[in-house]
Amino acid sequence: MTALEEPFQVAASYVALAVEVSAVLVVAFGAFQAVFTLIGAILTGTADELRGRAIWLKFATWILLALEFALAADIIHTAVAPSWDDIWKLAVIAAVRTMLNYFLARDIADFTRLDKSPSHSSPQNQPTGPASP
């Protein structure tokens, strides 16, 4: 190991740790937000399936962000003198996280599209007058 590699490894380790901590904080914030929003919905009597999906949507968005942070931390860890074992582990972790990210993002897009569709069955989208012939 050269004299320049050791300080770089130490710095990269601290950066990766900071990014991992950020991922944890993002998930914690999203969880607290989801729990408090759910409690508020229960107390106000607005806790229905649609409200539950909206709460999930916000929480899922925070999870997606945390997954990106976690993947970034793994990349930083592996960037400093990786072994083939480290590279394979990163590849598997990246594949799993990418699949999770893809399916979660797809679910979010589906829910957002459903929520914005005019045929949605929420009361504010229902006609208030008599039906037209």
Contact map, one row per residue, 1 for C-alpha under 8 A:
1110110000000000000000000000000000000000000000000000000000000000000000000000000000000000000000000000000000000000000000000000000000000
1111110000000000000000000000000000000000000000000000000000000000000000000000000000000000000000000000000000000000000000000000000000000
1111111000000000000000000000000000000000000000000000000000000000000000000000000000000000000000000000000000000000000000000000000000000
0111111100000000000000000000000000000000000000000000000000000000000000000000000000000000000000000000000000000000000000000000000000000
1111111110000000000000000000000000000000000000000000000000000000000000000000000000000000000000000000000000000000000000000000000000000
1111111111000000000000000000000000000000000000000000000000000000000000000000000000000000000000000000000000000000000000000000000000000
0011111111100000000000000000000000000000000000000000000000000000000000000000000000000000000000000000000000000000000000000000000000000
0001111111110000000000000000000000000000000000000000000000000000000000000000000100000000000000000000000000000000000000000000000000000
0000111111111000000000000000000000000000000000000000000000000000000000000000000100000000000000000000000000000000000000000000000000000
0000011111111100000000000000000000000000000000000000000000000000000000000000000000000000000000000000000000000000000000000000000000000
0000001111111110000000000000000000000000000000000000000000000000000000000000000000000000000000000000000000000000000000000000000000000
0000000111111111000000000000000000000000000000000000000000000000000000000001100100000000000000000000000000000000000000000000000000000
0000000011111111100000000000000000000000000000000000000000000000000000000001100000000000000000000000000000000000000000000000000000000
0000000001111111110000000000000000000000000000000000000000000000000000000000000000000000000000000000000000000000000000000000000000000
0000000000111111111000000000000000000000000000000000000000000000000000001001000000000000000000000000000000000000000000000000000000000
0000000000011111111100000000000000000000000000000000000000000000000000011101100000000000000000000000000000000000000000000000000000000
0000000000001111111110000000000000000000000000000000000000000000000000001000000000000000000000000000000000000000000000000000000000000
0000000000000111111111000000000000000000000000000000000000000000000000000000000000000000000000000000000000000000000000000000000000000
0000000000000011111111100000000000000000000000000000000000000000000011011000000000000000000000000000000000000000000000000000000000000
0000000000000001111111110000000000000000000000000000000000000000000011001000000000000000000000000000000000000000000000000000000000000
0000000000000000111111111000000000000000000000000000000000000000000000000000000000000000000000000000000000000000000000000000000000000
0000000000000000011111111100000000000000000000000000000000000000010010000000000000000000000000000000000000000000000000000000000000000
0000000000000000001111111110000000000000000000000000000000000000111011000000000000000000000000000000000000000000000000000000000000000
0000000000000000000111111111000000000000000000000000000000000000010000000000000000000000000000000000000000000000000000000000000000000
0000000000000000000011111111100000000000000000000000000000000000000000000000000000000000000000000000000000000000000000000000000000000
0000000000000000000001111111110000000000000000000000000000000110110000000000000000000000000000000000000000000000000000000000000000000
0000000000000000000000111111111000000000000000000000000000000110010000000000000000000000000000000000000000000000000000000000000000000
0000000000000000000000011111111100000000000000000000000000000000000000000000000000000000000000000000000000000000000000000000000000000
0000000000000000000000001111111110000000000000000000000000000100000000000000000000000000000000000000000000000000000000000000000000000
0000000000000000000000000111111111000000000000000000000001100110000000000000000000000000000000000000000000000000000000000000000000000
0000000000000000000000000011111111100000000000000000000000100000000000000000000000000000000000000000000000000000000000000000000000000
0000000000000000000000000001111111110000000000000000000000000000000000000000000000000000000000000000000000000000000000000000000000000
0000000000000000000000000000111111111000000000000000000000100000000000000000000000000000000000000000000000000000000000000000000000000
0000000000000000000000000000011111111100000000000000001101100000000000000000000000000000000000000000000000000000000000000000000000000
0000000000000000000000000000001111111110000000000000000000000000000000000000000000000000000000000000000000000000000000000000000000000
0000000000000000000000000000000111111111000000000000000000000000000000000000000000000000000000000000000000000000000000000000000000000
0000000000000000000000000000000011111111100000000000001000000000000000000000000000000000000000000000000000000000000000000000000000000
0000000000000000000000000000000001111111110000100001001000000000000000000000000000000000000000000000000000000000000000000000000000000
0000000000000000000000000000000000111111111000000000000000000000000000000000000000000000000000000000000000000000000000000000000000000
0000000000000000000000000000000000011111111100000000000000000000000000000000000000000000000000000000000000000000000000000000000000000
0000000000000000000000000000000000001111111111100010000000000000000000000000000000000000000000000000000000000000000000000000000000000
0000000000000000000000000000000000000111111111100000000000000000000000000000000000000000000000000000000000000000000000000000000000000
0000000000000000000000000000000000000011111111000000000000000000000000000000000000000000000000000000000000000000000000000000000000000
0000000000000000000000000000000000000001111111100000000000000000000000000000000000000000000000000000000000000000000000000000000000000
0000000000000000000000000000000000000000111111100000000000000000000000000000000000000000000000000000000000000000000000000000000000000
0000000000000000000000000000000000000000111111110010000000000000000000000000000000000000000000000000000000000000000000000000000000000
0000000000000000000000000000000000000100110111111011000000000000000000000000000000000000000000000000000000000000000000000000000000000
0000000000000000000000000000000000000000000001111111000000000000000000000000000000000000000000000000000000000000000000000000000000000
0000000000000000000000000000000000000000000000111111100000000000000000000000000000000000000000000000000000000000000000000000000000000
0000000000000000000000000000000000000000000000011111110000000000000000000000000000000000000000000000000000000000000000000000000000000
0000000000000000000000000000000000000000100001111111111000000000000000000000000000000000000000000000000000000000000000000000000000000
0000000000000000000000000000000000000100000000111111111100000000000000000000000000000000000000000000000000000000000000000000000000000
0000000000000000000000000000000000000000000000001111111110000000000000000000000000000000000000000000000000000010000000000000000000000
0000000000000000000000000000000000000000000000000111111111000000000000000000000000000000000000000000000000000000000000000000000000000
0000000000000000000000000000000001001100000000000011111111100000000000000000000000000000000000000000000000000000000000000000000000000
0000000000000000000000000000000001000000000000000001111111110000000000000000000000000000000000000000000000000000000000000000000000000
0000000000000000000000000000000000000000000000000000111111111000000000000000000000000000000000000000000000010010000000000000000000000
0000000000000000000000000000010001000000000000000000011111111100000000000000000000000000000000000000000000000000000000000000000000000
0000000000000000000000000000011011000000000000000000001111111110000000000000000000000000000000000000000000000000000000000000000000000
0000000000000000000000000000000000000000000000000000000111111111000000000000000000000000000000000000000100010000000000000000000000000
0000000000000000000000000000000000000000000000000000000011111111100000000000000000000000000000000000000000010000000000000000000000000
0000000000000000000000000110110000000000000000000000000001111111110000000000000000000000000000000000000000000000000000000000000000000
0000000000000000000000000110010000000000000000000000000000111111111000000000000000000000000000000000000000000000000000000000000000000
0000000000000000000000000000000000000000000000000000000000011111111100000000000000000000000000000000100110000000000000000000000000000
0000000000000000000000100100000000000000000000000000000000001111111110000000000000000000000000000000000000000000000000000000000000000
0000000000000000000001110110000000000000000000000000000000000111111111000000000000000000000000000000000000000000000000000000000000000
0000000000000000000000100000000000000000000000000000000000000011111111100000000000000000000000001000100000000000000000000000000000000
0000000000000000000000000000000000000000000000000000000000000001111111110000000000000000000000000000000000000000000000000000000000000
0000000000000000001101100000000000000000000000000000000000000000111111111000000000000000000000000000000000000000000000000000000000000
0000000000000000001100100000000000000000000000000000000000000000011111111100000000000000000000000000000000000000000000000000000000000
0000000000000000000000000000000000000000000000000000000000000000001111111110000000000000000011001000000000000000000000000000000000000
0000000000000001001000000000000000000000000000000000000000000000000111111111000000000000000000000000000000000000000000000000000000000
0000000000000011101100000000000000000000000000000000000000000000000011111111100000000000000000000000000000000000000000000000000000000
0000000000000001000000000000000000000000000000000000000000000000000001111111110000000000010000000000000000000000000000000000000000000
0000000000000000000000000000000000000000000000000000000000000000000000111111111000000000010000000000000000000000000000000000000000000
0000000000011011000000000000000000000000000000000000000000000000000000011111111100000000000000000000000000000000000000000000000000000
0000000000011001000000000000000000000000000000000000000000000000000000001111111100000000000000000000000000000000000000000000000000000
0000000000000000000000000000000000000000000000000000000000000000000000000111111111000110010000000000000000000000000000000000000000000
0000000000000000000000000000000000000000000000000000000000000000000000000011111111000000000000000000000000000000000000000000000000000
0000000110010000000000000000000000000000000000000000000000000000000000000001111111000000000000000000000000000000000000000000000000000
0000000000000000000000000000000000000000000000000000000000000000000000000000011111100000000000000000000000000000000000000000000000000
0000000000000000000000000000000000000000000000000000000000000000000000000000011111111110000000000000000000000000000000000000000000000
0000000000000000000000000000000000000000000000000000000000000000000000000000000011111110000000000000000000000000000000000000000000000
0000000000000000000000000000000000000000000000000000000000000000000000000000000001111111000000000000000000000000000000000000000000000
0000000000000000000000000000000000000000000000000000000000000000000000000000000001111111100000000000000000000000000000000000000000000
0000000000000000000000000000000000000000000000000000000000000000000000000000010001111111110000000000000000000000000000000000000000000
0000000000000000000000000000000000000000000000000000000000000000000000000000010001111111111000000000000000000000000000000000000000000
0000000000000000000000000000000000000000000000000000000000000000000000000000000000011111111100000000000000000000000000000000000000000
0000000000000000000000000000000000000000000000000000000000000000000000000000000000001111111110000000000000000000000000000000000000000
0000000000000000000000000000000000000000000000000000000000000000000000000110010000000111111111000000000000000000000000000000000000000
0000000000000000000000000000000000000000000000000000000000000000000000000000000000000011111111100000000000000000000000000000000000000
0000000000000000000000000000000000000000000000000000000000000000000000000000000000000001111111110000000000000000000000000000000000000
0000000000000000000000000000000000000000000000000000000000000000000000100000000000000000111111111000000000000000000000000000000000000
0000000000000000000000000000000000000000000000000000000000000000000000100000000000000000011111111100000000000000000000000000000000000
0000000000000000000000000000000000000000000000000000000000000000000000000000000000000000001111111110000000000000000000000000000000000
0000000000000000000000000000000000000000000000000000000000000000000000000000000000000000000111111111000000000000000000000000000000000
0000000000000000000000000000000000000000000000000000000000000000001000100000000000000000000011111111100000000000000000000000000000000
0000000000000000000000000000000000000000000000000000000000000000000000000000000000000000000001111111110000000000000000000000000000000
0000000000000000000000000000000000000000000000000000000000000000000000000000000000000000000000111111111000000000000000000000000000000
0000000000000000000000000000000000000000000000000000000000000000000000000000000000000000000000011111111100000000000000000000000000000
0000000000000000000000000000000000000000000000000000000000000001001000000000000000000000000000001111111110000000000000000000000000000
0000000000000000000000000000000000000000000000000000000000000000000000000000000000000000000000000111111111000000000000000000000000000
0000000000000000000000000000000000000000000000000000000000000000000000000000000000000000000000000011111111100000000000000000000000000
0000000000000000000000000000000000000000000000000000000000010001000000000000000000000000000000000001111111110000000000000000000000000
0000000000000000000000000000000000000000000000000000000000000001000000000000000000000000000000000000111111111000000000000000000000000
0000000000000000000000000000000000000000000000000000000000000000000000000000000000000000000000000000011111111100000000000000000000000
0000000000000000000000000000000000000000000000000000000000000000000000000000000000000000000000000000001111111110000000000000000000000
0000000000000000000000000000000000000000000000000000000010011000000000000000000000000000000000000000000111111111000000000000000000000
0000000000000000000000000000000000000000000000000000000000000000000000000000000000000000000000000000000011111111100000000000000000000
0000000000000000000000000000000000000000000000000000000000000000000000000000000000000000000000000000000001111111110000000000000000000
0000000000000000000000000000000000000000000000000000100010000000000000000000000000000000000000000000000000111111111000000000000000000
0000000000000000000000000000000000000000000000000000000000000000000000000000000000000000000000000000000000011111111100000000000000000
0000000000000000000000000000000000000000000000000000000000000000000000000000000000000000000000000000000000001111111110000000000000000
0000000000000000000000000000000000000000000000000000000000000000000000000000000000000000000000000000000000000111111110010000000000000
0000000000000000000000000000000000000000000000000000000000000000000000000000000000000000000000000000000000000011111110010000000000000
0000000000000000000000000000000000000000000000000000000000000000000000000000000000000000000000000000000000000001111111010000000000000
0000000000000000000000000000000000000000000000000000000000000000000000000000000000000000000000000000000000000000111111110000000000000
0000000000000000000000000000000000000000000000000000000000000000000000000000000000000000000000000000000000000000000111110000100000000
0000000000000000000000000000000000000000000000000000000000000000000000000000000000000000000000000000000000000000000011111000100000000
0000000000000000000000000000000000000000000000000000000000000000000000000000000000000000000000000000000000000000011111111100100000000
0000000000000000000000000000000000000000000000000000000000000000000000000000000000000000000000000000000000000000000000111110110000000
0000000000000000000000000000000000000000000000000000000000000000000000000000000000000000000000000000000000000000000000011111110000000
0000000000000000000000000000000000000000000000000000000000000000000000000000000000000000000000000000000000000000000000001111110000000
0000000000000000000000000000000000000000000000000000000000000000000000000000000000000000000000000000000000000000000000000111110000000
0000000000000000000000000000000000000000000000000000000000000000000000000000000000000000000000000000000000000000000001111111111000000
0000000000000000000000000000000000000000000000000000000000000000000000000000000000000000000000000000000000000000000000001111111100000
0000000000000000000000000000000000000000000000000000000000000000000000000000000000000000000000000000000000000000000000000000111111100
0000000000000000000000000000000000000000000000000000000000000000000000000000000000000000000000000000000000000000000000000000011111000
0000000000000000000000000000000000000000000000000000000000000000000000000000000000000000000000000000000000000000000000000000001111100
0000000000000000000000000000000000000000000000000000000000000000000000000000000000000000000000000000000000000000000000000000001111110
0000000000000000000000000000000000000000000000000000000000000000000000000000000000000000000000000000000000000000000000000000001011111
0000000000000000000000000000000000000000000000000000000000000000000000000000000000000000000000000000000000000000000000000000000001111
0000000000000000000000000000000000000000000000000000000000000000000000000000000000000000000000000000000000000000000000000000000000111
